[in-house]
Amino acid sequence: MAVVSTASVAAIAAKQVTDDLGDGVQIEGQPAPRSNGTKAPSLSAYKGGFNMLVVGTDNDPDQSAEFGERDATLNDVNILLHVSADHTNATAVSIPRDLVTPIPACKKTDGSGTASAMAAQPINTSFSDGGLNCVTQTVQGLTGLDIQYSAAVSFNGVIEMSNAIGGVPVCVAQPIEDPYTGLDLPAGTSTLQGDEALAFLRTRHGVGDGSDLGRISSQQVFLSSLLRTVKSNDTLTSPTTLYKLARAAASNMQLSESLNDIGTMVQMGRALQDLPLSQVNFVQYPGTTGGTGVYEGKVQPTTYLADRLFAKIKADQSFSLGEDSTGIGSETNAAPSAAASPPAAAAAPSAPASSPAAAAPSSPAAAAPSTPAAAPTASATPETIDGLEGQSADQETCSKAFGY
C-alpha cells in the first residue's frame, strides 16, 4: 500500500509539473521530442558533453511595475553552461550584455517574417525580435559550440526559484546600496531570496566599477554560493525541494522543446549533483571596454582568450584559472565559513530517468538517476588560462561595493 501511495503522489506531482511546462520554445537545430511524439534524447547521446544556454530577460508582461517598463525585452544575462561527458567538470560562461557580435537572421516571434542579420550589435538585442531561438543562434555563432538546451527566465522566475531553495548565502565585502534596484546590504554574509536575491543579481551601480563586467563577477559570487548551497542541503536529492524547484522553473521559464521534459530535467539534476565543486568554473567571456568605432561604449571581444576558452570546452577538457582572477566586482573571502563551503561528496551516477513520475520520487534512493558516467581517468594537471576572469565553485568570494 505504501508503495502504491508513493507512486500515486509521484505521478500527481509529475502531472502538475508537466501541465506547468506548456509546449516549449522551438529552437532551430534542437530536438523537439514532445511536439513530434519522440522521446527526449538522453544526456549521454551528446558526445563531448552537453551545452545549455540560460538567458535572463529584463521585461515580462506579468512582472511587477516596480521593475519599470521597457520598449523591448532584452537578454541582459546570458550564461552558457557546458557539462563534460563524464560529469566530472563544468564551465559556466557569462557573456556580457554589451558584447558586440554578429547577430544572424532570425524568425520573428510574432510570425511576421525574419529579422535581418546584423554584423555588429550588442548581444542583448538578439532577444527583442527573435526571442530565445535568436539568442541561441547568436551564441552558437559566437562560440562555435552546438547548444542542445535553452531556457529564458524573467524577474519573477528568479524570485520564485530562489524562494524554492530557501535562499542563498552571499558575502559582500563592504555595504552595498543601490537606489536603482533598492538593494541595501550590510557588509558580511546575508541569505538572499525573493526580491532581495533579484535585486542583488540586477545591481550594476552598486558593485565594482558600475559596469556590466563588474556585475558579472558579482553575480558569480551568488552563483558559486548557489551551487554550494544546493549540493550541501540535499536540494538535488530532496523530493520536496526538487518538486518546488521544478514547479517554479516550469511556471516561470521559457524552456526549449528539448528541455521541456521532466526526465531530461531530472538527468540534469543528477549530472550537477555528481560535479566536484573544484571542477566547476564560472568565467566571463573575455572582453574589454574603451574601444572605438562599433565598440565605443560597448564590450569588445578579446579573441585570443576566447579562442583558448572555447577550444577547451569544445574538446571537453577541464582548465584552471590564474591567480587573482575574480574580476572587478568580487574578491576572495579573507575569512571563509567552513559551513558555507562543505566538501563536495562524490555521488555515484545511476541509470537514466524513463518516466515522468521520477520527477517527484519518495526518497533519494527512488530518484530517477542519470546515465552512468564513464569513470574519470588519471590526467595531467589542467592547463591554466591566464587572463581569464572568474572563479571556481568551491572558491568563496565576496562582492565588492562600487568604488572599492
C-alpha positions as a Markdown table, in Angstrom:
| # | Residue | x | y | z |
|---|---|---|---|---|
| 1 | Met | 0.0 | 0.0 | 0.0 |
| 2 | Ala | 2.8 | 2.4 | 0.9 |
| 3 | Val | 4.5 | 1.8 | -2.5 |
| 4 | Val | 1.2 | 2.4 | -4.3 |
| 5 | Ser | 0.6 | 5.6 | -2.4 |
| 6 | Thr | 4.1 | 6.9 | -3.0 |
| 7 | Ala | 3.8 | 6.1 | -6.8 |
| 8 | Ser | 0.5 | 7.9 | -6.9 |
| 9 | Val | 1.9 | 11.0 | -5.2 |
| 10 | Ala | 4.8 | 11.0 | -7.6 |
| 11 | Ala | 2.6 | 10.6 | -10.6 |
| 12 | Ile | 0.3 | 13.5 | -9.5 |
| 13 | Ala | 3.4 | 15.7 | -8.8 |
| 14 | Ala | 4.8 | 14.9 | -12.2 |
| 15 | Lys | 1.5 | 15.6 | -13.9 |
| 16 | Gln | 1.4 | 19.1 | -12.2 |
| 17 | Val | 4.9 | 19.9 | -13.4 |
| 18 | Thr | 4.1 | 18.7 | -16.9 |
| 19 | Asp | 1.0 | 20.8 | -17.1 |
| 20 | Asp | 3.0 | 23.8 | -16.0 |
| 21 | Leu | 5.6 | 23.2 | -18.7 |
| 22 | Gly | 3.4 | 24.0 | -21.7 |
| 23 | Asp | 4.6 | 23.5 | -25.2 |
| 24 | Gly | 8.2 | 24.7 | -25.1 |
| 25 | Val | 10.0 | 27.0 | -27.4 |
| 26 | Gln | 11.1 | 25.7 | -30.8 |
| 27 | Ile | 14.9 | 26.2 | -31.3 |
| 28 | Glu | 16.4 | 25.6 | -34.7 |
| 29 | Gly | 18.7 | 22.6 | -34.7 |
| 30 | Gln | 17.5 | 21.3 | -31.3 |
| 31 | Pro | 15.3 | 18.1 | -30.9 |
| 32 | Ala | 11.6 | 18.6 | -30.3 |
| 33 | Pro | 10.6 | 15.4 | -28.6 |
| 34 | Arg | 7.2 | 16.4 | -27.2 |
| 35 | Ser | 6.0 | 18.1 | -30.4 |
| 36 | Asn | 6.6 | 15.2 | -32.7 |
| 37 | Gly | 5.9 | 12.4 | -30.3 |
| 38 | Thr | 9.5 | 11.2 | -29.9 |
| 39 | Lys | 11.4 | 10.6 | -26.6 |
| 40 | Ala | 13.9 | 13.2 | -25.4 |
| 41 | Pro | 17.5 | 12.1 | -26.1 |
| 42 | Ser | 19.5 | 11.1 | -23.1 |
| 43 | Leu | 22.3 | 13.4 | -22.0 |
| 44 | Ser | 24.7 | 10.7 | -22.9 |
| 45 | Ala | 23.6 | 11.0 | -26.6 |
| 46 | Tyr | 25.7 | 14.1 | -26.9 |
| 47 | Lys | 29.3 | 13.2 | -27.3 |
| 48 | Gly | 31.7 | 15.6 | -25.7 |
| 49 | Gly | 29.2 | 16.6 | -23.0 |
| 50 | Phe | 26.1 | 18.9 | -23.3 |
| 51 | Asn | 25.7 | 22.7 | -23.6 |
| 52 | Met | 22.8 | 24.7 | -22.1 |
| 53 | Leu | 22.1 | 28.4 | -22.6 |
| 54 | Val | 20.3 | 30.3 | -19.8 |
| 55 | Val | 19.0 | 33.7 | -20.7 |
| 56 | Gly | 17.8 | 36.3 | -18.1 |
| 57 | Thr | 15.3 | 38.7 | -19.6 |
| 58 | Asp | 14.6 | 42.2 | -18.3 |
| 59 | Asn | 10.9 | 42.6 | -19.3 |
| 60 | Asp | 7.9 | 40.4 | -18.8 |
| 61 | Pro | 4.2 | 41.2 | -19.2 |
| 62 | Asp | 3.5 | 39.7 | -15.8 |
| 63 | Gln | 6.3 | 41.3 | -13.8 |
| 64 | Ser | 5.7 | 43.9 | -11.1 |
| 65 | Ala | 5.6 | 47.5 | -12.2 |
| 66 | Glu | 8.3 | 48.3 | -9.7 |
| 67 | Phe | 10.8 | 46.9 | -12.2 |
| 68 | Gly | 9.9 | 49.6 | -14.7 |
| 69 | Glu | 8.6 | 49.5 | -18.3 |
| 70 | Arg | 10.7 | 48.9 | -21.3 |
| 71 | Asp | 10.1 | 49.2 | -25.0 |
| 72 | Ala | 11.6 | 45.8 | -25.8 |
| 73 | Thr | 12.6 | 42.7 | -24.0 |
| 74 | Leu | 16.4 | 42.3 | -23.8 |
| 75 | Asn | 18.6 | 39.3 | -22.9 |
| 76 | Asp | 20.6 | 41.1 | -20.2 |
| 77 | Val | 22.0 | 37.9 | -18.7 |
| 78 | Asn | 23.5 | 35.2 | -21.0 |
| 79 | Ile | 25.1 | 32.1 | -19.4 |
| 80 | Leu | 26.3 | 29.2 | -21.4 |
| 81 | Leu | 26.8 | 26.1 | -19.3 |
| 82 | His | 29.0 | 23.1 | -20.5 |
| 83 | Val | 28.9 | 19.9 | -18.6 |
| 84 | Ser | 31.5 | 17.3 | -19.5 |
| 85 | Ala | 30.5 | 13.9 | -20.9 |
| 86 | Asp | 31.8 | 12.1 | -17.7 |
| 87 | His | 30.1 | 14.7 | -15.4 |
| 88 | Thr | 33.5 | 15.5 | -13.7 |
| 89 | Asn | 33.8 | 19.1 | -14.7 |
| 90 | Ala | 31.7 | 22.0 | -15.9 |
| 91 | Thr | 32.1 | 25.6 | -17.2 |
| 92 | Ala | 29.5 | 28.4 | -17.0 |
| 93 | Val | 30.4 | 31.3 | -19.3 |
| 94 | Ser | 28.7 | 34.7 | -18.6 |
| 95 | Ile | 28.5 | 36.7 | -21.8 |
| 96 | Pro | 28.4 | 40.5 | -21.2 |
| 97 | Arg | 25.1 | 42.0 | -22.4 |
| 98 | Asp | 27.1 | 44.7 | -24.3 |
| 99 | Leu | 29.4 | 42.4 | -26.0 |
| 100 | Val | 29.4 | 43.3 | -29.7 |
| 101 | Thr | 28.9 | 40.3 | -32.0 |
| 102 | Pro | 27.2 | 39.4 | -35.3 |
| 103 | Ile | 23.5 | 38.5 | -35.0 |
| 104 | Pro | 22.1 | 36.1 | -37.6 |
| 105 | Ala | 18.8 | 36.5 | -39.5 |
| 106 | Cys | 16.1 | 35.1 | -37.2 |
| 107 | Lys | 12.5 | 34.3 | -37.5 |
| 108 | Lys | 10.4 | 36.9 | -35.6 |
| 109 | Thr | 8.5 | 35.5 | -32.6 |
| 110 | Asp | 5.3 | 37.3 | -33.8 |
| 111 | Gly | 5.4 | 35.3 | -37.1 |
| 112 | Ser | 5.7 | 38.4 | -39.2 |
| 113 | Gly | 8.8 | 37.3 | -41.1 |
| 114 | Thr | 12.5 | 37.3 | -40.5 |
| 115 | Ala | 14.6 | 39.9 | -38.8 |
| 116 | Ser | 17.7 | 40.9 | -40.9 |
| 117 | Ala | 21.2 | 39.7 | -39.9 |
| 118 | Met | 23.4 | 42.4 | -38.3 |
| 119 | Ala | 27.2 | 42.4 | -38.5 |
| 120 | Ala | 28.0 | 44.1 | -35.1 |
| 121 | Gln | 25.4 | 44.6 | -32.3 |
| 122 | Pro | 25.3 | 44.2 | -28.5 |
| 123 | Ile | 24.3 | 40.7 | -27.9 |
| 124 | Asn | 21.4 | 41.8 | -25.6 |
| 125 | Thr | 19.4 | 43.0 | -28.7 |
| 126 | Ser | 19.1 | 39.4 | -30.1 |
| 127 | Phe | 16.1 | 38.6 | -28.0 |
| 128 | Ser | 13.9 | 41.5 | -29.0 |
| 129 | Asp | 12.7 | 40.2 | -32.4 |
| 130 | Gly | 13.7 | 36.6 | -32.4 |
| 131 | Gly | 13.3 | 35.5 | -28.8 |
| 132 | Leu | 15.1 | 32.6 | -27.2 |
| 133 | Asn | 15.8 | 31.0 | -30.6 |
| 134 | Cys | 17.7 | 34.0 | -31.9 |
| 135 | Val | 19.8 | 34.3 | -28.7 |
| 136 | Thr | 20.7 | 30.6 | -29.1 |
| 137 | Gln | 21.7 | 31.0 | -32.8 |
| 138 | Thr | 23.7 | 34.1 | -31.9 |
| 139 | Val | 25.6 | 32.4 | -29.1 |
| 140 | Gln | 26.3 | 29.3 | -31.2 |
| 141 | Gly | 27.8 | 31.6 | -33.9 |
| 142 | Leu | 29.9 | 33.5 | -31.2 |
| 143 | Thr | 31.3 | 30.4 | -29.5 |
| 144 | Gly | 31.4 | 27.8 | -32.2 |
| 145 | Leu | 29.5 | 25.3 | -30.0 |
| 146 | Asp | 26.3 | 23.4 | -30.5 |
| 147 | Ile | 23.7 | 24.2 | -27.9 |
| 148 | Gln | 21.4 | 21.4 | -27.1 |
| 149 | Tyr | 19.2 | 23.1 | -24.4 |
| 150 | Ser | 17.9 | 26.6 | -23.9 |
| 151 | Ala | 15.9 | 28.4 | -21.2 |
| 152 | Ala | 14.8 | 32.0 | -20.5 |
| 153 | Val | 14.0 | 33.3 | -17.1 |
| 154 | Ser | 12.3 | 36.5 | -16.2 |
| 155 | Phe | 12.5 | 38.6 | -13.0 |
| 156 | Asn | 9.6 | 36.7 | -11.5 |
| 157 | Gly | 11.3 | 33.4 | -12.2 |
| 158 | Val | 14.4 | 34.4 | -10.3 |
| 159 | Ile | 12.3 | 35.4 | -7.3 |
| 160 | Glu | 10.3 | 32.1 | -7.2 |
| 161 | Met | 13.3 | 29.8 | -7.8 |
| 162 | Ser | 15.4 | 31.5 | -5.0 |
| 163 | Asn | 12.4 | 31.1 | -2.7 |
| 164 | Ala | 12.1 | 27.4 | -3.7 |
| 165 | Ile | 15.6 | 26.6 | -2.4 |
| 166 | Gly | 15.2 | 28.7 | 0.7 |
| 167 | Gly | 17.7 | 31.4 | -0.1 |
| 168 | Val | 21.4 | 31.7 | -0.9 |
| 169 | Pro | 24.1 | 33.0 | 1.5 |
| 170 | Val | 26.0 | 35.8 | -0.2 |
| 171 | Cys | 29.1 | 37.7 | 1.1 |
| 172 | Val | 29.7 | 41.3 | 0.5 |
| 173 | Ala | 33.0 | 43.0 | 1.4 |
| 174 | Gln | 31.5 | 46.4 | 2.0 |
| 175 | Pro | 27.9 | 47.7 | 2.5 |
| 176 | Ile | 26.1 | 47.9 | -0.9 |
| 177 | Glu | 23.5 | 50.5 | -1.5 |
| 178 | Asp | 21.9 | 50.7 | -4.9 |
| 179 | Pro | 18.8 | 53.1 | -5.3 |
| 180 | Tyr | 18.2 | 51.7 | -8.8 |
| 181 | Thr | 17.4 | 48.2 | -7.6 |
| 182 | Gly | 16.5 | 49.0 | -4.0 |
| 183 | Leu | 19.4 | 46.8 | -2.7 |
| 184 | Asp | 20.7 | 47.7 | 0.8 |
| 185 | Leu | 23.1 | 45.1 | 2.2 |
| 186 | Pro | 25.4 | 45.4 | 5.2 |
| 187 | Ala | 29.0 | 44.1 | 5.0 |
| 188 | Gly | 29.2 | 40.4 | 5.7 |
| 189 | Thr | 27.1 | 37.4 | 4.7 |
| 190 | Ser | 23.3 | 37.7 | 4.2 |
| 191 | Thr | 21.0 | 35.0 | 3.0 |
| 192 | Leu | 19.1 | 36.3 | -0.1 |
| 193 | Gln | 15.9 | 35.1 | -1.6 |
| 194 | Gly | 12.9 | 36.6 | -3.4 |
| 195 | Asp | 13.0 | 40.3 | -4.3 |
| 196 | Glu | 16.3 | 40.8 | -2.5 |
| 197 | Ala | 18.0 | 38.0 | -4.4 |
| 198 | Leu | 16.8 | 39.5 | -7.7 |
| 199 | Ala | 18.0 | 43.0 | -6.6 |
| 200 | Phe | 21.4 | 41.6 | -5.9 |
| 201 | Leu | 21.7 | 39.9 | -9.3 |
| 202 | Arg | 20.4 | 43.0 | -11.0 |
| 203 | Thr | 22.7 | 45.5 | -9.3 |
| 204 | Arg | 25.2 | 47.2 | -11.5 |
| 205 | His | 25.6 | 50.6 | -10.0 |
| 206 | Gly | 26.2 | 49.1 | -6.5 |
| 207 | Val | 29.2 | 46.8 | -7.3 |
| 208 | Gly | 32.7 | 47.0 | -8.8 |
| 209 | Asp | 33.1 | 49.9 | -11.2 |
| 210 | Gly | 29.4 | 50.2 | -12.0 |
| 211 | Ser | 29.7 | 48.4 | -15.3 |
| 212 | Asp | 28.1 | 45.1 | -16.5 |
| 213 | Leu | 31.6 | 43.5 | -16.3 |
| 214 | Gly | 31.6 | 44.2 | -12.6 |
| 215 | Arg | 28.1 | 42.9 | -12.2 |
| 216 | Ile | 29.1 | 39.6 | -13.8 |
| 217 | Ser | 31.8 | 38.9 | -11.3 |
| 218 | Ser | 29.4 | 39.9 | -8.5 |
| 219 | Gln | 26.8 | 37.5 | -9.9 |
| 220 | Gln | 29.4 | 34.8 | -9.8 |
| 221 | Val | 29.6 | 35.3 | -6.1 |
| 222 | Phe | 25.9 | 34.4 | -6.0 |
| 223 | Leu | 26.1 | 31.5 | -8.5 |
| 224 | Ser | 29.0 | 29.8 | -6.8 |
| 225 | Ser | 27.3 | 30.0 | -3.4 |
| 226 | Leu | 24.1 | 28.8 | -5.1 |
| 227 | Leu | 25.8 | 25.6 | -6.3 |
| 228 | Arg | 27.5 | 25.1 | -2.9 |
| 229 | Thr | 24.1 | 25.5 | -1.3 |
| 230 | Val | 22.1 | 23.1 | -3.4 |
| 231 | Lys | 24.9 | 20.4 | -3.1 |
| 232 | Ser | 25.1 | 20.9 | 0.7 |
| 233 | Asn | 21.5 | 20.9 | 1.7 |
| 234 | Asp | 20.4 | 17.9 | -0.4 |
| 235 | Thr | 18.3 | 20.0 | -2.8 |
| 236 | Leu | 19.2 | 17.7 | -5.6 |
| 237 | Thr | 18.1 | 14.6 | -3.7 |
| 238 | Ser | 15.1 | 16.1 | -1.7 |
| 239 | Pro | 11.8 | 15.2 | -3.4 |
| 240 | Thr | 10.0 | 18.1 | -1.8 |
| 241 | Thr | 12.6 | 20.7 | -2.7 |
| 242 | Leu | 13.0 | 19.3 | -6.2 |
| 243 | Tyr | 9.2 | 19.5 | -6.7 |
| 244 | Lys | 9.1 | 23.1 | -5.6 |
| 245 | Leu | 12.1 | 24.0 | -7.8 |
| 246 | Ala | 10.6 | 22.1 | -10.8 |
| 247 | Arg | 7.2 | 23.9 | -10.5 |
| 248 | Ala | 9.0 | 27.3 | -10.0 |
| 249 | Ala | 11.0 | 26.7 | -13.2 |
| 250 | Ala | 8.1 | 25.2 | -15.2 |
| 251 | Ser | 5.8 | 28.1 | -14.3 |
| 252 | Asn | 8.3 | 31.0 | -14.7 |
| 253 | Met | 10.7 | 30.0 | -17.5 |
| 254 | Gln | 10.5 | 29.6 | -21.3 |
| 255 | Leu | 12.1 | 26.2 | -21.9 |
| 256 | Ser | 13.2 | 24.9 | -25.3 |
| 257 | Glu | 11.3 | 21.9 | -26.6 |
| 258 | Ser | 14.5 | 19.8 | -25.9 |
| 259 | Leu | 14.5 | 20.8 | -22.3 |
| 260 | Asn | 10.7 | 20.8 | -21.8 |
| 261 | Asp | 10.8 | 17.2 | -20.4 |
| 262 | Ile | 10.8 | 16.0 | -16.8 |
| 263 | Gly | 13.1 | 13.1 | -17.5 |
| 264 | Thr | 15.7 | 15.4 | -19.0 |
| 265 | Met | 15.4 | 17.9 | -16.1 |
| 266 | Val | 16.0 | 15.1 | -13.6 |
| 267 | Gln | 19.0 | 13.8 | -15.5 |
| 268 | Met | 20.5 | 17.3 | -15.4 |
| 269 | Gly | 20.0 | 17.5 | -11.7 |
| 270 | Arg | 21.8 | 14.2 | -11.3 |
| 271 | Ala | 24.7 | 15.5 | -13.5 |
| 272 | Leu | 25.0 | 18.6 | -11.3 |
| 273 | Gln | 24.9 | 16.5 | -8.2 |
| 274 | Asp | 27.9 | 14.5 | -9.4 |
| 275 | Leu | 30.1 | 17.5 | -10.1 |
| 276 | Pro | 33.1 | 18.2 | -7.8 |
| 277 | Leu | 32.8 | 21.9 | -6.8 |
| 278 | Ser | 36.5 | 22.5 | -7.5 |
| 279 | Gln | 35.9 | 21.4 | -11.1 |
| 280 | Val | 33.2 | 23.9 | -11.8 |
| 281 | Asn | 34.4 | 27.2 | -13.3 |
| 282 | Phe | 32.3 | 30.4 | -13.6 |
| 283 | Val | 34.0 | 32.6 | -16.1 |
| 284 | Gln | 33.4 | 35.8 | -18.0 |
| 285 | Tyr | 33.5 | 35.8 | -21.8 |
| 286 | Pro | 36.8 | 37.7 | -22.4 |
| 287 | Gly | 36.2 | 41.3 | -23.4 |
| 288 | Thr | 37.4 | 44.8 | -22.8 |
| 289 | Thr | 35.8 | 48.3 | -22.7 |
| 290 | Gly | 37.2 | 51.6 | -24.1 |
| 291 | Gly | 37.2 | 50.6 | -27.7 |
| 292 | Thr | 36.3 | 52.8 | -30.7 |
| 293 | Gly | 34.0 | 52.5 | -33.7 |
| 294 | Val | 31.3 | 49.9 | -33.2 |
| 295 | Tyr | 32.9 | 49.0 | -29.8 |
| 296 | Glu | 32.6 | 52.6 | -28.4 |
| 297 | Gly | 30.7 | 52.3 | -25.1 |
| 298 | Lys | 30.4 | 48.6 | -25.5 |
| 299 | Val | 32.4 | 45.4 | -24.9 |
| 300 | Gln | 35.0 | 44.3 | -27.5 |
| 301 | Pro | 35.8 | 40.5 | -27.5 |
| 302 | Thr | 39.3 | 39.5 | -26.6 |
| 303 | Thr | 39.6 | 37.0 | -29.4 |
| 304 | Tyr | 42.7 | 35.1 | -28.5 |
| 305 | Leu | 41.5 | 34.4 | -24.9 |
| 306 | Ala | 38.0 | 33.4 | -26.2 |
| 307 | Asp | 39.6 | 31.0 | -28.7 |
| 308 | Arg | 41.5 | 29.3 | -25.9 |
| 309 | Leu | 38.5 | 29.0 | -23.7 |
| 310 | Phe | 36.1 | 27.6 | -26.3 |
| 311 | Ala | 38.8 | 25.2 | -27.7 |
| 312 | Lys | 38.9 | 23.7 | -24.2 |
| 313 | Ile | 35.1 | 23.5 | -23.9 |
| 314 | Lys | 34.8 | 22.0 | -27.4 |
| 315 | Ala | 37.4 | 19.4 | -26.6 |
| 316 | Asp | 35.6 | 18.6 | -23.3 |
| 317 | Gln | 38.7 | 19.4 | -21.3 |
| 318 | Ser | 38.9 | 21.0 | -17.9 |
| 319 | Phe | 41.1 | 24.0 | -17.1 |
| 320 | Ser | 42.1 | 26.2 | -14.2 |
| 321 | Leu | 42.1 | 29.9 | -13.7 |
| 322 | Gly | 45.2 | 32.1 | -12.9 |
| 323 | Glu | 45.7 | 33.9 | -9.6 |
| 324 | Asp | 43.6 | 37.0 | -8.7 |
| 325 | Ser | 41.1 | 36.1 | -11.5 |
| 326 | Thr | 37.9 | 37.1 | -9.7 |
| 327 | Gly | 37.2 | 40.3 | -11.6 |
| 328 | Ile | 36.4 | 43.8 | -10.8 |
| 329 | Gly | 33.1 | 43.1 | -8.9 |
| 330 | Ser | 34.4 | 40.5 | -6.4 |
| 331 | Glu | 37.3 | 39.4 | -4.3 |
| 332 | Thr | 38.4 | 36.3 | -2.4 |
| 333 | Asn | 36.8 | 36.0 | 1.0 |
| 334 | Ala | 39.5 | 36.5 | 3.6 |
| 335 | Ala | 37.6 | 34.6 | 6.3 |
| 336 | Pro | 35.6 | 31.9 | 4.6 |
| 337 | Ser | 33.0 | 30.0 | 6.6 |
| 338 | Ala | 33.5 | 26.2 | 6.8 |
| 339 | Ala | 29.8 | 25.8 | 7.0 |
| 340 | Ala | 29.2 | 27.7 | 3.8 |
| 341 | Ser | 31.6 | 25.6 | 1.8 |
| 342 | Pro | 31.3 | 22.0 | 2.6 |
| 343 | Pro | 33.4 | 19.4 | 0.8 |
| 344 | Ala | 31.8 | 18.0 | -2.3 |
| 345 | Ala | 30.7 | 14.4 | -1.9 |
| 346 | Ala | 31.3 | 12.3 | -4.9 |
| 347 | Ala | 27.9 | 10.9 | -5.8 |
| 348 | Ala | 27.8 | 7.7 | -7.9 |
| 349 | Pro | 25.8 | 8.3 | -11.1 |
| 350 | Ser | 22.9 | 6.0 | -11.8 |
| 351 | Ala | 20.6 | 4.9 | -14.7 |
| 352 | Pro | 18.5 | 7.4 | -16.8 |
| 353 | Ala | 15.1 | 8.6 | -15.9 |
| 354 | Ser | 12.5 | 6.8 | -18.0 |
| 355 | Ser | 9.2 | 8.1 | -16.7 |
| 356 | Pro | 7.8 | 11.5 | -15.7 |
| 357 | Ala | 6.9 | 10.1 | -12.2 |
| 358 | Ala | 10.6 | 10.2 | -11.5 |
| 359 | Ala | 10.4 | 14.0 | -11.1 |
| 360 | Ala | 8.9 | 13.6 | -7.6 |
| 361 | Pro | 10.5 | 10.4 | -6.0 |
| 362 | Ser | 9.6 | 9.4 | -2.5 |
| 363 | Ser | 13.3 | 9.2 | -1.4 |
| 364 | Pro | 16.7 | 9.9 | -2.7 |
| 365 | Ala | 17.1 | 6.2 | -3.5 |
| 366 | Ala | 14.0 | 6.3 | -5.6 |
| 367 | Ala | 15.0 | 9.4 | -7.6 |
| 368 | Ala | 15.3 | 9.0 | -11.3 |
| 369 | Pro | 19.0 | 8.7 | -12.0 |
| 370 | Ser | 21.1 | 9.8 | -14.9 |
| 371 | Thr | 23.0 | 7.9 | -17.5 |
| 372 | Pro | 26.1 | 6.3 | -16.0 |
| 373 | Ala | 29.1 | 8.5 | -16.4 |
| 374 | Ala | 32.4 | 7.0 | -17.6 |
| 375 | Ala | 34.9 | 6.6 | -14.7 |
| 376 | Pro | 37.3 | 9.6 | -14.9 |
| 377 | Thr | 40.8 | 8.6 | -15.8 |
| 378 | Ala | 44.0 | 10.0 | -14.3 |
| 379 | Ser | 45.2 | 13.0 | -16.2 |
| 380 | Ala | 47.7 | 15.8 | -16.0 |
| 381 | Thr | 47.1 | 18.9 | -14.1 |
| 382 | Pro | 44.6 | 21.0 | -16.0 |
| 383 | Glu | 46.0 | 23.8 | -18.1 |
| 384 | Thr | 45.8 | 27.3 | -16.6 |
| 385 | Ile | 44.2 | 30.0 | -18.8 |
| 386 | Asp | 45.8 | 33.2 | -17.5 |
| 387 | Gly | 43.9 | 36.4 | -18.2 |
| 388 | Leu | 40.5 | 34.7 | -18.0 |
| 389 | Glu | 38.3 | 36.2 | -15.2 |
| 390 | Gly | 36.1 | 34.1 | -13.0 |
| 391 | Gln | 36.3 | 31.6 | -10.1 |
| 392 | Ser | 35.7 | 28.0 | -9.2 |
| 393 | Ala | 32.5 | 27.0 | -7.3 |
| 394 | Asp | 34.5 | 26.0 | -4.2 |
| 395 | Gln | 36.2 | 29.4 | -4.0 |
| 396 | Glu | 34.4 | 31.6 | -1.5 |
| 397 | Thr | 34.3 | 35.2 | -2.7 |
| 398 | Cys | 32.6 | 38.5 | -1.7 |
| 399 | Ser | 31.1 | 41.1 | -3.9 |
| 400 | Lys | 32.9 | 44.5 | -3.8 |
| 401 | Ala | 30.8 | 47.6 | -3.4 |
| 402 | Phe | 31.0 | 50.3 | -6.1 |
| 403 | Gly | 34.2 | 52.3 | -5.9 |
| 404 | Tyr | 36.3 | 49.8 | -3.9 |
